[in-house]
Amino acid sequence: QVSATAQQWGDLVQIPDVGQLTIKHDLFKQAIKLVAMQQRETLERNTFNTLMAGTQVNFADAAGSRAALDATDVINSFEINRAVAALRTIGAPEFLGQMEEDATITAGKPSKASSSPAGMEHFVGIMHPLIEAQMRADTTFVTAVSYSDINRLYNNELGEWQGVRFCRCNMVPTITGAATVAGSAVLSGGNLADGTYYMTVTETDAVTQNETVIHQKSSGIVVAGGGGLASITLTTPAATNPNNLMSVYLSQPATTTTLNLGVTTAGPVTGLMQGQGVQVLPSTAIVLTGVGLAQTPPAPPATGVTVIPTFILGRNAYGIVALDDVKFFYLDKAEKLDPLNQYSTVSWKIMYGTIILNQNFFCRIESSTLNTANFG
């Protein structure tokens, strides 16, 4: 038995009448288009976040851990073949494959699936465009994909290789390692007890809201003689994108692992995360006054190395628990709270959850890439 927590997701665009009057393009119609795209991207982002909790992980070149990967540990045909062999050894069911324990096939009468290359049993692979570019440097992969190109089943499918039908998705999360952010102990201004603290700073992408840059854990910050009133000061690093925000994690004094957020007035001033070390501005001096809510940062790659997962999915690996279908709302008429009809709104909401059904039925391959997405 597995269980999931359903949450309500949604968003709202409010359009003033002055904007509608003074801008040439119809803002209401543009909002409808963009909100529809946002809804799909939000659910896809959430699905990837769930899949990142998968326990079956292969690291390219048998690196052993995310931190051990370097820029040359890239994905290749061997890594894909290794993952597929492991899933088949476990018995992960394939799409369009048999689910029975003892299947009977009539001699001389081929099955519907075997009569077409597009109907053969397969796993589904999802890779980032930068990983796709890396695989296209593998001549064996390119040749195989060129033959299977005419048998595509899925949107953005690249083709079939090693029993996997690969699809491209730019919502696959990326994780980049960055240098340590240092902090200093101050014997006043907070409620930290004496002990040694460790700190991790992450950078959250403004578009996907994923933590994409993970700074290395700091060295121990020793608090001694503060009498339970100490604090830690630091300056958040500059962001790779000026719209990105920071999160600051702090360990308990008796452990070296950062499993909690830091408490700071630089965080949100309202809501469930009020006073926690999230949504902190970059390049800003802040004070950590305590250890906050339990939350674990992603493991960092080596400094300067970007790691990108490739997912290999079998049938029934994960599912969606939908308590309510997605609903869109378009309000462009006057109502009691807006009698002059000065604002139009476009919104959406859904109540659902994503759930891993079987950890054994999928895996991810974590690798680096020799390609970059930087322009100029």
C-alpha positions in Angstrom: 0.0 0.0 0.0 1.2 3.5 -0.9 -0.3 6.8 0.0 -0.1 10.4 -1.4 -0.9 13.8 0.0 -3.1 15.8 -2.3 -2.5 19.6 -2.4 -4.3 22.5 -4.1 -2.2 24.3 -6.7 -3.3 27.3 -8.7 -2.5 30.8 -9.7 -4.1 34.1 -10.7 -3.5 36.9 -13.3 -5.3 40.2 -12.6 -5.5 42.6 -15.5 -6.4 46.3 -15.0 -8.8 48.0 -17.5 -6.2 50.7 -18.2 -3.8 48.0 -19.5 -6.5 46.6 -21.6 -7.2 50.0 -23.1 -3.6 51.2 -23.7 -1.9 48.0 -24.9 -2.5 46.9 -28.5 -2.6 43.2 -27.9 -5.5 41.7 -26.0 -4.1 41.1 -22.5 -7.0 38.9 -21.5 -6.4 36.5 -24.4 -2.7 36.5 -23.7 -3.3 35.7 -20.1 -5.5 32.7 -21.0 -2.7 31.3 -23.2 0.0 31.8 -20.6 -2.0 30.5 -17.7 -2.8 27.3 -19.7 1.0 26.8 -20.2 1.8 27.6 -16.6 -0.7 25.0 -15.4 0.9 22.2 -17.5 4.5 23.3 -16.5 3.6 23.4 -12.8 2.3 19.8 -12.8 5.3 18.6 -14.8 7.7 20.3 -12.4 5.9 18.7 -9.5 6.1 15.3 -11.1 9.9 15.6 -11.6 10.3 16.7 -8.0 8.5 13.5 -6.9 10.6 11.4 -9.2 13.8 12.9 -7.8 12.9 11.0 -4.6 13.5 7.8 -6.4 16.0 5.5 -4.6 17.4 3.7 -7.7 20.2 5.9 -9.0 23.1 5.2 -11.3 26.0 7.7 -11.6 27.8 8.0 -14.9 31.2 6.3 -15.1 30.3 4.5 -11.8 31.2 7.7 -9.9 29.5 6.5 -6.8 27.8 9.7 -5.7 26.7 13.1 -7.1 29.6 14.8 -5.5 32.1 12.5 -7.2 30.8 13.3 -10.7 33.1 15.6 -12.8 32.5 17.5 -16.0 33.6 14.5 -18.1 31.3 12.0 -16.5 28.7 12.1 -19.3 25.9 9.8 -20.3 26.5 7.3 -23.1 25.1 4.0 -24.5 26.8 1.9 -21.8 25.0 3.9 -19.0 21.6 3.4 -20.7 22.2 -0.3 -21.3 23.3 -0.8 -17.7 20.1 0.9 -16.4 17.8 -1.1 -18.7 19.5 -4.4 -17.8 19.1 -3.6 -14.1 15.4 -2.8 -14.5 14.8 -6.0 -16.5 16.6 -8.0 -13.8 14.3 -6.6 -11.2 11.3 -7.3 -13.4 10.1 -3.8 -14.0 7.2 -4.0 -16.4 7.5 -2.3 -19.7 4.9 -0.3 -21.6 3.0 -2.5 -24.1 4.7 -5.5 -22.5 3.0 -8.5 -20.8 1.9 -8.2 -17.2 0.9 -11.9 -16.8 3.1 -14.4 -15.0 2.7 -17.0 -17.8 1.8 -15.6 -21.2 0.5 -17.8 -23.9 1.2 -16.9 -27.6 -0.5 -18.7 -30.4 2.0 -20.2 -32.8 2.1 -18.7 -36.3 -0.1 -15.8 -35.2 2.0 -12.7 -34.3 0.7 -10.4 -31.6 -0.6 -6.9 -32.4 2.4 -5.4 -30.6 5.0 -7.4 -32.4 3.6 -6.6 -35.9 4.8 -3.0 -35.7 8.0 -1.5 -34.4 5.9 1.2 -32.8 4.1 -1.4 -30.7 7.1 -3.2 -29.3 7.5 -3.3 -25.5 9.7 -0.6 -24.1 10.7 1.7 -21.2 10.2 5.4 -21.5 13.3 7.7 -21.1 13.0 11.4 -20.3 16.1 13.5 -20.9 17.1 17.2 -20.7 17.9 18.9 -24.1 21.6 19.3 -22.9 21.7 15.5 -22.3 20.1 14.9 -25.7 22.8 17.0 -27.2 25.4 14.9 -25.4 23.8 11.7 -26.6 23.8 13.0 -30.2 27.6 12.9 -30.0 27.3 9.1 -29.7 27.3 7.8 -33.3 25.7 4.5 -32.4 22.8 6.3 -30.7 22.3 8.7 -33.7 22.2 5.8 -36.1 19.6 3.9 -34.0 17.4 6.9 -33.6 17.5 7.7 -37.3 16.0 4.3 -38.0 13.3 4.5 -35.3 12.4 8.1 -36.1 9.4 7.0 -38.2 7.9 5.0 -35.4 7.4 7.7 -32.8 4.7 7.2 -30.1 5.2 10.2 -27.8 5.4 14.0 -28.0 9.0 15.2 -28.4 10.2 11.7 -28.9 13.7 11.3 -30.1 13.5 7.7 -31.0 14.1 4.2 -29.5 17.5 2.9 -28.2 18.3 -0.1 -26.0 14.7 -0.8 -25.5 13.9 2.8 -24.3 11.8 5.4 -26.1 13.5 8.7 -25.3 11.6 12.0 -25.0 13.0 15.5 -24.6 11.8 17.8 -21.8 13.3 21.1 -20.7 11.6 20.8 -17.3 14.0 18.1 -16.2 15.8 19.7 -13.1 19.5 20.6 -13.2 21.8 20.9 -10.2 25.0 22.9 -10.2 27.6 22.9 -7.4 29.0 26.2 -6.1 31.6 27.4 -3.7 31.0 27.5 0.1 29.3 30.4 1.7 31.0 31.4 5.0 29.3 32.5 8.2 30.5 34.1 11.4 29.2 33.6 15.0 28.0 36.5 17.0 27.4 36.1 20.7 24.2 38.1 20.7 21.2 38.8 18.5 19.6 35.4 18.5 18.8 32.2 20.4 21.4 29.8 19.2 22.9 27.6 21.9 26.6 26.9 22.2 27.9 24.3 19.8 29.2 23.9 16.2 26.8 24.7 13.3 27.1 24.0 9.6 25.4 25.9 6.9 24.2 25.3 3.3 23.0 28.0 0.9 21.0 27.2 -2.3 19.7 29.3 -5.2 16.1 28.8 -6.4 15.4 29.3 -10.1 12.8 32.1 -10.6 11.0 30.2 -13.3 10.8 26.6 -12.1 11.1 27.3 -8.4 13.6 24.4 -8.2 16.9 24.7 -6.2 19.3 24.7 -9.1 22.5 26.0 -7.5 23.7 24.2 -4.4 26.7 25.7 -2.5 29.0 23.4 -0.6 28.3 22.9 3.1 30.3 25.4 5.2 33.0 24.5 7.7 31.9 24.3 11.3 30.8 27.6 12.8 31.7 27.5 16.5 29.4 29.3 19.0 30.8 29.4 22.5 29.9 31.6 25.4 26.8 33.0 24.0 24.5 31.8 26.7 21.8 30.8 24.3 21.6 34.2 22.7 24.0 33.8 19.8 23.4 34.3 16.1 25.3 33.7 12.8 25.9 36.4 10.2 26.5 35.9 6.5 26.2 37.5 3.1 24.2 35.6 0.5 26.1 35.1 -2.8 25.3 36.8 -6.0 22.7 34.9 -8.1 23.2 33.5 -11.5 19.9 35.2 -12.5 19.0 38.5 -10.8 15.4 37.2 -10.2 16.6 34.1 -8.4 16.3 33.9 -4.6 18.2 32.1 -1.9 17.5 29.5 0.8 19.7 29.1 3.9 19.9 25.9 5.8 21.4 25.4 9.3 22.3 22.2 11.2 21.5 21.4 14.8 24.5 22.0 17.0 24.9 18.2 17.6 25.1 17.2 14.0 27.1 18.0 10.8 24.1 17.6 8.5 21.9 20.6 7.5 18.4 19.2 8.0 16.7 22.5 8.9 16.2 26.0 7.6 17.7 28.9 9.4 15.5 31.5 11.1 15.9 35.0 9.8 14.0 38.2 9.4 15.2 38.4 5.8 12.7 35.6 4.9 9.0 35.9 4.2 7.1 38.2 6.6 3.7 36.3 6.2 2.5 32.8 5.5 3.6 29.4 6.5 7.2 30.1 5.9 7.3 33.4 7.9 10.7 34.0 9.4 12.3 31.0 7.7 15.4 31.2 5.5 13.7 31.0 2.1 13.1 33.6 -0.6 16.1 35.6 0.7 17.6 38.2 -1.7 21.0 37.5 -3.2 24.0 39.6 -2.3 22.4 40.6 1.1 23.8 40.6 4.6 21.5 38.5 6.9 21.4 37.2 10.4 20.4 33.7 11.4 18.8 33.8 14.8 17.9 30.1 15.2 17.3 26.7 13.7 14.0 26.6 11.9 11.7 24.1 10.2 12.9 20.7 9.1 13.9 20.7 5.4 16.7 19.1 3.6 18.7 20.7 0.7 19.6 18.8 -2.4 23.1 17.2 -2.3 25.6 19.4 -4.1 27.7 18.3 -7.0 31.4 19.3 -7.1 31.9 23.1 -7.5 31.4 24.2 -11.1 29.9 20.9 -12.2 26.3 20.7 -13.4 24.5 17.4 -12.9 21.4 16.5 -14.9 19.2 13.3 -14.3 17.9 11.1 -17.1 14.8 9.1 -16.0 14.1 5.6 -17.2 10.5 4.7 -16.4 8.7 1.4 -16.4 4.9 0.9 -16.3 3.2 1.6 -13.0 6.3 3.4 -11.6 4.3 6.4 -10.5 0.8 7.8 -10.6 -1.4 10.9 -10.2 -4.0 11.1 -7.4 -6.6 13.6 -8.6 -9.3 14.7 -6.1 -10.5 17.2 -8.6 -9.8 18.0 -12.2 -8.0 21.2 -13.2 -10.4 24.1 -13.5 -10.0 27.5 -15.3 -11.9 30.6 -14.4 -12.3 33.7 -16.6 -13.9 36.8 -14.9 -14.3 39.8 -17.2 -17.7 41.2 -16.0 -18.5 43.6 -13.1 -19.3 42.1 -9.8 -20.0 43.4 -6.2 -16.3 43.7 -5.2 -15.4 45.4 -8.4 -18.5 47.4 -9.5 -16.7 49.5 -12.0 -15.2 46.4 -13.7 -11.7 47.7 -13.4 -10.1 44.3 -13.2 -10.4 41.1 -15.2 -9.0 37.9 -13.9 -7.7 34.6 -15.4 -7.0 31.8 -12.9 -6.7 28.0 -12.5 -6.6 25.5 -9.7 -6.4 21.7 -9.1 -6.4 19.4 -6.1 -4.1 16.5 -6.7 -0.9 14.6 -5.7 1.9 12.7 -7.4 2.8 9.4 -5.9 5.6 6.8 -6.5 3.9 3.5 -6.9 7.0 1.3 -7.0 10.6 2.3 -6.5 11.8 -0.7 -8.3 10.0 0.2 -11.6 12.1 3.2 -12.5 15.5 4.7 -12.0 17.5 7.8 -12.9 21.0 8.2 -14.4 22.8 11.3 -13.0 25.5 12.6 -15.3 27.3 15.8 -16.3 27.4 17.3 -19.8 30.0 18.9 -22.0 27.4 21.2 -23.4 26.3 24.5 -21.9 23.1 26.6 -22.4 24.9 30.0 -22.1 24.5 32.5 -24.9 27.1 35.3 -25.3 
